[in-house]
Protein backbone atom coordinates (compact mmCIF):
# COMPACT_ATOMS: atom_id res chain seq x y z
CA UNK A 1 0.00 0.00 0.00
CA UNK A 2 1.28 3.47 -0.88
CA UNK A 3 2.21 5.48 2.23
CA UNK A 4 0.34 8.78 2.66
CA UNK A 5 1.98 12.17 2.88
CA UNK A 6 2.28 13.74 6.30
CA UNK A 7 3.51 17.05 7.65
CA UNK A 8 5.26 17.46 11.01
CA UNK A 9 5.65 20.80 12.83
CA UNK A 10 8.16 21.61 15.59
CA UNK A 11 8.10 24.82 17.63
CA UNK A 12 9.44 25.50 21.12
CA UNK A 13 10.04 21.83 21.86
CA UNK A 14 6.51 20.84 20.84
CA UNK A 15 5.67 18.51 17.93
CA UNK A 16 2.44 17.96 16.01
CA UNK A 17 1.65 15.88 12.91
CA UNK A 18 -1.15 15.79 10.38
CA UNK A 19 -1.95 13.88 7.18
CA UNK A 20 -2.29 15.70 3.90
CA UNK A 21 -5.49 15.51 1.91
CA UNK A 22 -4.22 15.52 -1.63
CA UNK A 23 -1.79 18.41 -1.95
CA UNK A 24 -2.90 20.42 1.09
CA UNK A 25 -3.39 20.03 4.79
CA UNK A 26 -3.38 21.85 8.11
CA UNK A 27 -1.34 21.08 11.20
CA UNK A 28 -2.19 22.78 14.46
CA UNK A 29 0.28 22.96 17.30
CA UNK A 30 -0.31 24.49 20.73
CA UNK A 31 2.78 26.03 22.36
CA UNK A 32 2.10 26.86 26.01
CA UNK A 33 3.84 29.60 28.00
CA UNK A 34 5.31 31.40 25.00
CA UNK A 35 6.98 34.75 25.54
CA UNK A 36 5.28 37.47 23.54
CA UNK A 37 7.09 39.46 20.85
CA UNK A 38 6.78 43.22 21.42
CA UNK A 39 7.72 46.32 19.44
CA UNK A 40 10.80 48.07 20.79
CA UNK A 41 10.12 50.11 23.89
CA UNK A 42 7.23 47.88 24.97
CA UNK A 43 9.02 44.62 25.75
CA UNK A 44 11.42 42.06 24.37
CA UNK A 45 11.55 40.34 20.98
CA UNK A 46 11.80 36.58 21.65
CA UNK A 47 11.95 34.53 18.46
CA UNK A 48 11.25 30.82 18.03
CA UNK A 49 12.50 28.42 15.39
CA UNK A 50 9.73 26.66 13.49
CA UNK A 51 10.38 23.60 11.34
CA UNK A 52 7.91 21.95 8.97
CA UNK A 53 8.83 18.54 7.56
CA UNK A 54 7.06 16.85 4.67
CA UNK A 55 7.18 13.05 4.99
CA UNK A 56 6.27 10.15 2.77
CA UNK A 57 6.01 7.37 5.27
CA UNK A 58 9.24 7.86 7.24
CA UNK A 59 11.11 9.39 4.32
CA UNK A 60 11.81 13.12 4.58
CA UNK A 61 10.87 14.83 1.31
CA UNK A 62 11.37 18.47 2.25
CA UNK A 63 12.02 20.72 5.25
CA UNK A 64 10.95 24.37 5.68
CA UNK A 65 12.49 26.48 8.48
CA UNK A 66 11.75 29.98 9.68
CA UNK A 67 11.91 32.13 12.81
CA UNK A 68 8.63 33.36 14.16
CA UNK A 69 7.34 35.38 17.08
CA UNK A 70 4.09 35.16 19.00
CA UNK A 71 1.97 38.29 19.24
CA UNK A 72 -1.44 39.63 18.30
CA UNK A 73 -2.03 42.63 16.10
CA UNK A 74 -5.13 44.62 15.30
CA UNK A 75 -6.11 47.92 13.73
CA UNK A 76 -8.80 49.94 15.50
CA UNK A 77 -10.79 51.77 12.82
CA UNK A 78 -13.94 52.37 14.81
CA UNK A 79 -15.80 55.67 14.30
CA UNK A 80 -15.78 58.09 17.21
CA UNK A 81 -16.54 61.73 17.99
CA UNK A 82 -13.49 62.85 16.01
CA UNK A 83 -14.07 60.78 12.87
CA UNK A 84 -12.61 57.34 12.11
CA UNK A 85 -9.60 56.09 14.02
CA UNK A 86 -6.49 54.31 12.78
CA UNK A 87 -4.72 52.89 15.83
CA UNK A 88 -2.40 49.89 15.83
CA UNK A 89 -2.94 47.49 18.71
CA UNK A 90 -0.20 44.95 19.55
CA UNK A 91 -0.82 42.35 22.27
CA UNK A 92 -3.75 44.46 23.40
CA UNK A 93 -1.60 47.59 23.79
CA UNK A 94 -2.70 50.66 21.82
CA UNK A 95 0.27 52.41 20.22
CA UNK A 96 1.19 55.86 19.08
CA UNK A 97 3.32 54.79 16.12
CA UNK A 98 6.65 56.61 15.88
CA UNK A 99 7.39 55.88 12.26
CA UNK A 100 9.57 56.54 9.23
CA UNK A 101 9.06 55.82 5.55
CA UNK A 102 11.66 53.52 3.99
CA UNK A 103 12.78 53.73 0.37
CA UNK A 104 15.33 51.42 -1.31
CA UNK A 105 18.67 52.17 0.35
CA UNK A 106 20.60 52.19 -2.92
CA UNK A 107 19.85 52.71 -6.60
CA UNK A 108 21.40 49.24 -7.06
CA UNK A 109 19.57 46.96 -4.58
CA UNK A 110 22.24 44.26 -4.96
CA UNK A 111 24.65 46.54 -3.10
CA UNK A 112 22.49 46.49 0.03
CA UNK A 113 23.98 43.76 2.21
CA UNK A 114 22.65 42.16 5.34
CA UNK A 115 25.08 44.30 7.34
CA UNK A 116 23.89 47.47 5.64
CA UNK A 117 20.24 46.68 6.38
CA UNK A 118 21.15 46.05 10.00
CA UNK A 119 23.13 49.30 10.23
CA UNK A 120 20.42 51.46 8.68
CA UNK A 121 17.58 49.90 10.64
CA UNK A 122 19.72 50.05 13.77
CA UNK A 123 19.99 53.78 13.19
CA UNK A 124 16.20 53.95 13.02
CA UNK A 125 15.80 52.06 16.29
CA UNK A 126 18.43 54.25 17.98
CA UNK A 127 16.38 57.32 16.98
CA UNK A 128 13.31 56.03 18.83
CA UNK A 129 11.52 54.75 15.73
CA UNK A 130 9.18 51.80 16.30
CA UNK A 131 7.50 51.53 12.86
CA UNK A 132 8.98 51.40 9.37
CA UNK A 133 6.71 51.77 6.37
CA UNK A 134 8.05 50.09 3.21
CA UNK A 135 6.85 52.56 0.62
CA UNK A 136 4.90 51.31 -2.39
CA UNK A 137 7.17 53.08 -4.87
CA UNK A 138 10.03 50.84 -3.77
CA UNK A 139 10.43 47.08 -3.65
CA UNK A 140 9.68 44.07 -1.50
CA UNK A 141 12.90 44.03 0.51
CA UNK A 142 15.01 40.91 1.09
CA UNK A 143 14.66 38.57 4.06
CA UNK A 144 17.58 40.38 5.68
CA UNK A 145 15.45 43.51 6.07
CA UNK A 146 12.59 41.74 7.82
CA UNK A 147 14.95 39.61 9.94
CA UNK A 148 16.55 42.80 11.25
CA UNK A 149 13.14 44.30 12.03
CA UNK A 150 12.16 41.12 13.92
CA UNK A 151 15.31 41.37 16.02
CA UNK A 152 15.16 45.13 16.61
CA UNK A 153 11.46 45.28 17.45
CA UNK A 154 10.60 47.50 14.49
CA UNK A 155 7.02 47.16 13.29
CA UNK A 156 6.73 46.86 9.51
CA UNK A 157 3.95 48.45 7.48
CA UNK A 158 4.28 46.82 4.05
CA UNK A 159 2.91 48.53 0.95
CA UNK A 160 2.11 46.43 -2.07
CA UNK A 161 4.27 47.95 -4.84
CA UNK A 162 1.81 50.39 -6.41
CA UNK A 163 2.52 54.11 -6.16
CA UNK A 164 1.47 57.42 -7.72
CA UNK A 165 0.24 55.88 -10.97
CA UNK A 166 -2.69 54.19 -12.68
CA UNK A 167 -2.36 50.43 -13.30
CA UNK A 168 -4.47 48.52 -15.83
CA UNK A 169 -6.46 45.62 -14.41
CA UNK A 170 -6.74 43.49 -17.54
CA UNK A 171 -4.82 40.29 -18.28
CA UNK A 172 -2.01 39.44 -18.37
CA UNK A 173 -1.04 42.08 -15.76
CA UNK A 174 -3.89 41.13 -13.44
CA UNK A 175 -2.65 37.56 -13.17
CA UNK A 176 0.92 38.74 -12.58
CA UNK A 177 -0.23 41.10 -9.83
CA UNK A 178 -2.06 38.34 -7.99
CA UNK A 179 0.79 35.85 -8.40
CA UNK A 180 3.34 38.36 -7.09
CA UNK A 181 1.10 39.27 -4.15
CA UNK A 182 0.56 35.61 -3.22
CA UNK A 183 4.28 34.85 -3.37
CA UNK A 184 5.23 37.77 -1.14
CA UNK A 185 2.42 37.40 1.38
CA UNK A 186 3.48 33.79 1.95
CA UNK A 187 7.17 34.76 2.00
CA UNK A 188 6.80 37.54 4.55
CA UNK A 189 4.00 36.29 6.80
CA UNK A 190 6.29 34.41 9.26
CA UNK A 191 7.83 37.71 10.40
CA UNK A 192 6.32 39.01 13.67
CA UNK A 193 7.47 42.53 12.82
CA UNK A 194 5.05 42.66 9.89
CA UNK A 195 1.81 44.19 11.22
CA UNK A 196 0.02 45.82 8.28
CA UNK A 197 -0.54 45.28 4.55
CA UNK A 198 -1.32 48.40 2.53
CA UNK A 199 -2.73 48.27 -0.99
CA UNK A 200 -1.01 51.29 -2.55
CA UNK A 201 0.58 54.68 -2.12
CA UNK A 202 -1.58 57.69 -3.11
CA UNK A 203 -3.45 56.05 -6.00
CA UNK A 204 -6.93 56.32 -4.50
CA UNK A 205 -6.13 59.94 -3.68
CA UNK A 206 -4.69 60.44 -7.17
CA UNK A 207 -7.85 59.21 -8.86
CA UNK A 208 -9.90 61.77 -6.94
CA UNK A 209 -7.59 64.81 -7.05
CA UNK A 210 -5.09 64.46 -9.90
CA UNK A 211 -7.49 64.53 -12.88
CA UNK A 212 -7.13 60.81 -13.49
CA UNK A 213 -10.84 60.17 -13.85
CA UNK A 214 -11.18 62.47 -16.87
CA UNK A 215 -7.98 61.32 -18.54
CA UNK A 216 -8.67 57.61 -18.00
CA UNK A 217 -12.11 58.00 -19.61
CA UNK A 218 -13.49 54.85 -18.04
CA UNK A 219 -10.35 52.68 -18.35
CA UNK A 220 -9.28 50.59 -15.40
CA UNK A 221 -6.68 52.10 -13.08
CA UNK A 222 -6.10 49.75 -10.13
CA UNK A 223 -9.12 50.16 -7.87
CA UNK A 224 -9.96 46.50 -8.41
CA UNK A 225 -6.56 45.52 -7.01
CA UNK A 226 -6.81 47.65 -3.87
CA UNK A 227 -10.45 46.93 -3.04
CA UNK A 228 -10.70 43.43 -4.50
CA UNK A 229 -7.70 41.28 -5.40
CA UNK A 230 -5.26 42.28 -2.64
CA UNK A 231 -7.65 42.15 0.35
CA UNK A 232 -8.86 38.75 -0.91
CA UNK A 233 -5.28 37.43 -1.09
CA UNK A 234 -4.46 38.71 2.41
CA UNK A 235 -7.70 37.33 3.87
CA UNK A 236 -6.97 33.92 2.37
CA UNK A 237 -3.26 33.59 3.11
CA UNK A 238 -2.59 35.86 6.10
CA UNK A 239 -5.90 36.42 7.91
CA UNK A 240 -4.37 37.48 11.25
CA UNK A 241 -2.98 40.75 9.87
CA UNK A 242 -4.99 43.87 9.02
CA UNK A 243 -5.18 45.24 5.48
CA UNK A 244 -5.88 48.80 4.40
CA UNK A 245 -6.71 49.70 0.79
CA UNK A 246 -4.29 52.59 0.49
CA UNK A 247 -2.41 55.43 2.07
CA UNK A 248 -3.96 57.86 2.32
CA UNK A 249 -7.41 56.34 2.58
CA UNK A 250 -10.43 57.55 4.52
CA UNK A 251 -12.13 54.16 4.34
CA UNK A 252 -14.92 55.10 1.93
CA UNK A 253 -15.55 56.89 -1.36
CA UNK A 254 -18.24 58.79 0.55
CA UNK A 255 -15.38 60.86 1.99
CA UNK A 256 -12.35 62.46 0.41
CA UNK A 257 -9.56 59.83 0.32
CA UNK A 258 -7.18 62.17 2.20
CA UNK A 259 -9.67 63.42 4.79
CA UNK A 260 -7.55 63.99 7.94
CA UNK A 261 -10.47 63.05 10.21
CA UNK A 262 -10.72 59.53 8.80
CA UNK A 263 -7.98 56.90 8.52
CA UNK A 264 -4.55 57.75 7.14
CA UNK A 265 -3.51 61.19 5.94
CA UNK A 266 -0.64 62.53 3.80
CA UNK A 267 0.21 66.12 4.70
CA UNK A 268 1.77 67.64 1.57
CA UNK A 269 0.10 71.05 1.36
CA UNK A 270 2.83 71.91 3.84
CA UNK A 271 6.14 71.87 1.95
CA UNK A 272 4.48 72.13 -1.48
CA UNK A 273 2.52 75.32 -0.77
CA UNK A 274 2.08 76.13 2.91
CA UNK A 275 4.36 76.92 5.84
CA UNK A 276 5.04 74.22 8.41
CA UNK A 277 3.23 76.31 11.04
CA UNK A 278 0.09 75.03 9.30
CA UNK A 279 0.71 71.55 10.70
CA UNK A 280 -0.91 72.95 13.85
CA UNK A 281 -4.21 73.60 12.07
CA UNK A 282 -5.37 69.96 12.01
CA UNK A 283 -5.19 66.81 14.10
CA UNK A 284 -5.21 63.89 11.62
CA UNK A 285 -6.03 60.44 12.94
CA UNK A 286 -2.75 59.03 11.54
CA UNK A 287 -0.15 61.01 9.58
CA UNK A 288 1.40 58.47 7.21
CA UNK A 289 3.50 60.95 5.20
CA UNK A 290 4.84 64.44 5.87
CA UNK A 291 8.24 65.98 5.40
CA UNK A 292 10.52 68.89 4.57
CA UNK A 293 13.67 68.95 2.48
CA UNK A 294 17.27 69.78 3.36
CA UNK A 295 20.57 69.20 1.53
CA UNK A 296 22.77 66.22 2.41
CA UNK A 297 25.81 66.60 4.66
CA UNK A 298 28.57 68.89 3.40
CA UNK A 299 31.01 65.98 3.00
CA UNK A 300 28.44 64.06 0.98
CA UNK A 301 28.03 66.95 -1.46
CA UNK A 302 31.79 67.46 -1.64
CA UNK A 303 32.32 63.79 -2.53
CA UNK A 304 29.55 63.78 -5.15
CA UNK A 305 30.63 67.11 -6.69
CA UNK A 306 34.42 67.16 -6.24
CA UNK A 307 35.21 69.85 -8.84
CA UNK A 308 32.33 72.22 -8.17
CA UNK A 309 32.21 75.46 -6.23
CA UNK A 310 29.15 74.66 -4.17
CA UNK A 311 26.19 77.04 -4.29
CA UNK A 312 22.43 76.55 -3.93
CA UNK A 313 22.04 77.04 -7.68
CA UNK A 314 25.32 75.57 -8.94
CA UNK A 315 24.80 72.99 -11.72
CA UNK A 316 25.68 69.91 -9.68
CA UNK A 317 23.61 70.95 -6.66
CA UNK A 318 20.61 71.61 -8.92
CA UNK A 319 21.12 68.23 -10.60
CA UNK A 320 20.95 66.64 -7.15
CA UNK A 321 17.54 68.25 -6.51
CA UNK A 322 14.73 66.30 -8.17
CA UNK A 323 11.65 67.73 -6.44
CA UNK A 324 9.41 69.86 -8.62
CA UNK A 325 10.52 73.47 -7.95
CA UNK A 326 12.52 72.05 -5.04
CA UNK A 327 14.91 74.95 -4.54
CA UNK A 328 12.04 77.41 -4.91
CA UNK A 329 10.13 75.66 -2.14
CA UNK A 330 13.25 75.57 0.01
CA UNK A 331 13.77 79.31 -0.44
CA UNK A 332 10.16 80.29 0.17
CA UNK A 333 10.02 78.03 3.22
CA UNK A 334 13.20 79.56 4.61
CA UNK A 335 12.21 83.16 3.99
CA UNK A 336 9.08 82.75 6.13
CA UNK A 337 11.40 82.32 9.11
CA UNK A 338 14.91 83.61 8.29
CA UNK A 339 16.65 86.23 6.19
CA UNK A 340 17.92 84.44 3.08
CA UNK A 341 21.77 84.28 3.15
CA UNK A 342 22.53 85.50 -0.36
CA UNK A 343 25.95 84.36 -1.60
CA UNK A 344 26.78 82.36 1.55
CA UNK A 345 26.54 78.65 0.78
CA UNK A 346 27.70 77.52 4.24
CA UNK A 347 25.05 79.62 5.97
CA UNK A 348 22.41 78.47 3.46
CA UNK A 349 23.37 74.84 4.14
CA UNK A 350 23.09 75.31 7.93
CA UNK A 351 19.78 77.20 7.83
CA UNK A 352 18.22 74.60 5.54
CA UNK A 353 19.10 71.91 8.08
CA UNK A 354 17.59 74.02 10.87
CA UNK A 355 14.41 74.63 8.87
CA UNK A 356 13.99 70.92 8.19
CA UNK A 357 14.32 70.19 11.90
CA UNK A 358 11.89 72.98 12.84
CA UNK A 359 9.34 71.73 10.33
CA UNK A 360 9.30 68.13 11.51
CA UNK A 361 9.41 69.16 15.16
CA UNK A 362 6.41 71.44 14.64
CA UNK A 363 4.34 68.60 13.26
CA UNK A 364 5.39 65.78 15.58
CA UNK A 365 5.17 67.85 18.77
CA UNK A 366 1.69 69.05 17.84
CA UNK A 367 0.39 65.64 16.82
CA UNK A 368 1.93 63.75 19.76
CA UNK A 369 0.33 66.25 22.12
CA UNK A 370 -3.06 65.16 20.71
CA UNK A 371 -2.73 61.41 21.39
CA UNK A 372 -4.95 59.34 21.35
CA UNK A 373 -6.90 61.26 18.67
CA UNK A 374 -3.77 61.20 16.52
CA UNK A 375 -2.27 57.71 16.70
CA UNK A 376 0.92 57.98 14.72
CA UNK A 377 3.36 59.92 12.57
CA UNK A 378 5.44 58.40 9.77
CA UNK A 379 8.18 60.78 8.65
CA UNK A 380 8.96 61.05 4.96
CA UNK A 381 11.67 59.73 4.91
CA UNK A 382 14.37 57.83 6.85
CA UNK A 383 16.94 57.07 4.17
CA UNK A 384 18.10 57.93 0.68
CA UNK A 385 19.41 56.06 -2.35
CA UNK A 386 21.80 58.71 -3.71
CA UNK A 387 23.51 61.98 -2.57
CA UNK A 388 20.61 64.36 -3.10
CA UNK A 389 18.75 67.24 -1.47
CA UNK A 390 15.70 65.48 -0.07
CA UNK A 391 13.39 64.87 2.85
CA UNK A 392 15.65 62.15 4.32
CA UNK A 393 17.01 62.08 7.88
CA UNK A 394 20.01 59.99 6.74
CA UNK A 395 21.60 61.05 3.47
CA UNK A 396 22.66 58.92 0.52
CA UNK A 397 26.15 58.35 1.95
CA UNK A 398 24.71 57.19 5.26
CA UNK A 399 25.52 60.42 7.13
CA UNK A 400 23.02 61.49 9.78
CA UNK A 401 21.52 64.92 9.14
CA UNK A 402 20.45 67.10 12.10
CA UNK A 403 16.89 65.83 11.57
CA UNK A 404 18.04 62.34 12.52
CA UNK A 405 19.27 63.55 15.91
CA UNK A 406 16.10 65.58 16.42
CA UNK A 407 14.05 62.41 15.97
CA UNK A 408 15.77 61.04 19.08
CA UNK A 409 14.09 63.82 21.04
CA UNK A 410 10.79 63.81 19.19
CA UNK A 411 10.38 60.02 19.35
CA UNK A 412 11.65 59.49 22.91
CA UNK A 413 9.21 57.92 25.35
CA UNK A 414 8.99 61.28 27.12
CA UNK A 415 8.60 64.55 25.24
CA UNK A 416 8.09 68.10 26.52
CA UNK A 417 6.56 70.63 24.15
CA UNK A 418 5.06 74.11 24.51
CA UNK A 419 1.90 74.51 22.45
CA UNK A 420 -0.38 77.45 21.70
CA UNK A 421 -4.00 76.47 22.30
CA UNK A 422 -7.22 78.48 22.24
CA UNK A 423 -6.98 78.86 26.02
CA UNK A 424 -3.39 80.11 25.85
CA UNK A 425 0.06 78.61 26.02
CA UNK A 426 0.27 75.10 27.50
CA UNK A 427 2.98 72.63 28.36
CA UNK A 428 2.24 69.18 26.92
CA UNK A 429 4.10 66.24 28.41
CA UNK A 430 3.78 63.14 26.22
CA UNK A 431 4.58 59.96 28.14
CA UNK A 432 4.70 56.77 26.10
CA UNK A 433 6.66 54.96 28.77
CA UNK A 434 5.29 52.11 30.87
CA UNK A 435 5.53 54.09 34.12
CA UNK A 436 3.92 57.28 35.33
CA UNK A 437 5.95 60.46 34.88
CA UNK A 438 6.04 62.61 37.99
CA UNK A 439 8.29 65.52 38.81
CA UNK A 440 8.70 69.26 38.70
CA UNK A 441 8.83 71.46 35.61
CA UNK A 442 10.83 74.69 35.77
CA UNK A 443 9.29 77.38 33.59
CA UNK A 444 11.35 80.49 32.80
CA UNK A 445 10.34 83.55 30.84
CA UNK A 446 13.58 84.97 29.48
CA UNK A 447 14.90 87.80 27.36
CA UNK A 448 17.12 87.10 24.38
CA UNK A 449 19.88 88.94 26.26
CA UNK A 450 19.75 86.13 28.84
CA UNK A 451 17.90 87.75 31.76
CA UNK A 452 15.21 85.80 33.62
CA UNK A 453 12.01 87.87 33.53
CA UNK A 454 9.84 85.42 35.44
CA UNK A 455 10.07 81.92 36.85
CA UNK A 456 7.82 79.30 38.40
CA UNK A 457 7.88 75.58 39.16
CA UNK A 458 4.84 73.40 38.48
CA UNK A 459 4.09 69.81 39.43
CA UNK A 460 3.98 67.23 36.68
CA UNK A 461 2.01 63.98 36.91
CA UNK A 462 1.36 62.01 33.72
CA UNK A 463 0.12 58.42 33.67
CA UNK A 464 1.75 55.83 31.44
CA UNK A 465 0.87 56.00 27.73
CA UNK A 466 -0.92 59.35 28.11
CA UNK A 467 -0.37 63.07 27.58
CA UNK A 468 -0.50 65.60 30.40
CA UNK A 469 -1.44 69.24 29.76
CA UNK A 470 -0.35 72.04 32.10
CA UNK A 471 -1.48 75.62 31.53
CA UNK A 472 1.36 78.14 31.43
CA UNK A 473 0.64 81.02 33.82
CA UNK A 474 -0.28 84.15 31.87
CA UNK A 475 2.50 86.15 33.51
CA UNK A 476 5.06 83.76 32.01
CA UNK A 477 3.93 84.05 28.41
CA UNK A 478 6.59 85.86 26.33
CA UNK A 479 5.82 89.49 25.47
CA UNK A 480 7.04 90.26 21.97
CA UNK A 481 10.09 89.39 19.92
CA UNK A 482 12.66 89.95 22.67
CA UNK A 483 11.36 87.21 24.97
CA UNK A 484 10.97 83.44 24.97
CA UNK A 485 9.85 80.66 27.31
CA UNK A 486 11.90 77.69 28.49
CA UNK A 487 10.55 74.54 30.17
CA UNK A 488 12.93 72.05 31.82
CA UNK A 489 12.14 68.73 33.51
CA UNK A 490 14.20 65.57 34.05
CA UNK A 491 16.90 66.63 31.57
CA UNK A 492 14.36 67.47 28.86
CA UNK A 493 13.81 70.94 27.47
CA UNK A 494 11.17 72.75 25.43
CA UNK A 495 11.51 76.31 24.13
CA UNK A 496 8.90 78.65 22.70
CA UNK A 497 9.69 81.80 20.71
CA UNK A 498 6.52 83.72 19.81
CA UNK A 499 7.80 85.14 16.50
CA UNK A 500 9.87 83.89 13.52
CA UNK A 501 13.66 84.07 13.83
CA UNK A 502 13.93 86.91 11.32
CA UNK A 503 12.07 89.11 13.85
CA UNK A 504 14.13 88.11 16.90
CA UNK A 505 16.86 90.59 17.92
CA UNK A 506 19.47 87.96 18.80
CA UNK A 507 22.64 89.12 20.53
CA UNK A 508 25.94 88.17 18.93
CA UNK A 509 26.54 84.62 20.25
CA UNK A 510 29.55 84.23 22.53
CA UNK A 511 30.92 80.87 23.62
CA UNK A 512 34.14 79.05 24.49
CA UNK A 513 35.28 75.86 22.76
CA UNK A 514 37.53 73.17 24.19
CA UNK A 515 38.44 69.83 22.66
CA UNK A 516 39.56 66.46 23.94
CA UNK A 517 39.90 63.09 22.23
CA UNK A 518 36.38 62.22 21.07
CA UNK A 519 34.72 65.36 22.44
CA UNK A 520 34.04 69.04 21.77
CA UNK A 521 32.75 71.12 24.70
CA UNK A 522 30.97 74.44 24.19
CA UNK A 523 30.34 76.84 27.08
CA UNK A 524 27.85 79.62 26.36
CA UNK A 525 28.14 83.20 27.63
CA UNK A 526 25.00 84.35 25.81
CA UNK A 527 21.93 82.67 24.40
CA UNK A 528 23.21 80.20 21.78
CA UNK A 529 20.25 78.88 19.83
CA UNK A 530 20.39 75.82 17.60
CA UNK A 531 24.09 75.18 17.99
CA UNK A 532 25.28 72.58 15.48
CA UNK A 533 28.65 70.90 15.09
CA UNK A 534 29.03 69.75 11.47
CA UNK A 535 31.60 67.07 12.25
CA UNK A 536 32.03 66.02 8.61
CA UNK A 537 33.59 69.44 7.95
CA UNK A 538 36.38 68.47 10.37
CA UNK A 539 37.05 65.20 8.58
CA UNK A 540 34.75 63.39 6.12
CA UNK A 541 34.64 60.27 8.31
CA UNK A 542 33.84 62.21 11.51
CA UNK A 543 30.43 61.86 13.16
CA UNK A 544 28.85 63.89 15.98
CA UNK A 545 26.52 62.25 18.49
CA UNK A 546 23.94 65.05 18.54
CA UNK A 547 22.36 67.67 16.36
CA UNK A 548 20.87 71.05 17.28
CA UNK A 549 21.10 72.16 20.90
CA UNK A 550 20.08 75.45 22.55
CA UNK A 551 22.22 76.77 25.42
CA UNK A 552 21.32 79.49 27.92
CA UNK A 553 24.04 81.76 29.32
CA UNK A 554 26.38 79.76 31.57
CA UNK A 555 25.34 76.36 30.18
CA UNK A 556 27.67 73.92 28.47
CA UNK A 557 27.34 70.90 26.24
CA UNK A 558 29.83 68.19 25.36
CA UNK A 559 29.40 66.77 21.87
CA UNK A 560 30.84 63.34 21.23
CA UNK A 561 32.84 63.05 17.99
CA UNK A 562 33.99 59.82 16.33
CA UNK A 563 36.50 59.63 13.50
CA UNK A 564 38.31 62.95 14.07
CA UNK A 565 41.99 62.12 14.20
CA UNK A 566 43.49 65.56 14.96
CA UNK A 567 41.35 67.48 17.49
CA UNK A 568 41.91 71.24 17.29
CA UNK A 569 39.87 74.03 18.98
CA UNK A 570 40.12 76.42 16.03
CA UNK A 571 38.96 73.76 13.60
CA UNK A 572 36.10 72.82 15.94
CA UNK A 573 34.97 76.43 16.18
CA UNK A 574 34.98 76.75 12.38
CA UNK A 575 32.58 73.79 12.15
CA UNK A 576 30.15 75.21 14.74
CA UNK A 577 27.05 77.08 13.57
CA UNK A 578 24.22 78.76 15.48
CA UNK A 579 21.61 81.51 15.22
CA UNK A 580 23.11 84.99 14.69
CA UNK A 581 21.74 88.53 14.51
CA UNK A 582 20.04 89.35 11.23
CA UNK A 583 21.81 91.63 8.77
Secondary structure, DSSP 8 states (H G I E B T S, - for coil): ----EEEEEEETTEEEEEE-BTTB-------TT--BB--TTTS-B--EEEEEEEEETTEEEEEEEEEE-B--EEEE--EETTEE--EEEETTEE--EEEEEE--SSSSGGG--HHHHHHHHHHHHHTT--EEEE-TTS----HHHHHHHHHHT-EEEEE-S-BSS----STTHHHHHHHHHHHHHHHHTT-TTEEEEE--BSHHHHHHHSSHHHHHTT---SHHIIIIIHHHHHHHH-TTSEEES-BSB-SSTTS-TT-TTBSEEE--HHHHTB-GGGGGG---SEEEE----B---HHHHHHHTTT----TTSHHHHHT--STTHHHHHHHHHHTTS---TT-HHHHHHHHHHHHHHHHHHHHHHHHTTTTTS-EEEES-S--SSS-SBS-SB-TTS-B-HHHHHHHHHTSSEEEEEEEETTEEEEEEEE-SSS-EEEEEEEEEEETTS-EEEEEEEEEEE-TTEEEEEE--GGGS--STTEEEEEEETTEEEEEESS-GGG-------EEEEEETTEEEEEESS-EEEEEE-GGGT-TT-EES---EEE-TT-EEEEEEES-SS--HHHHHHTEE------
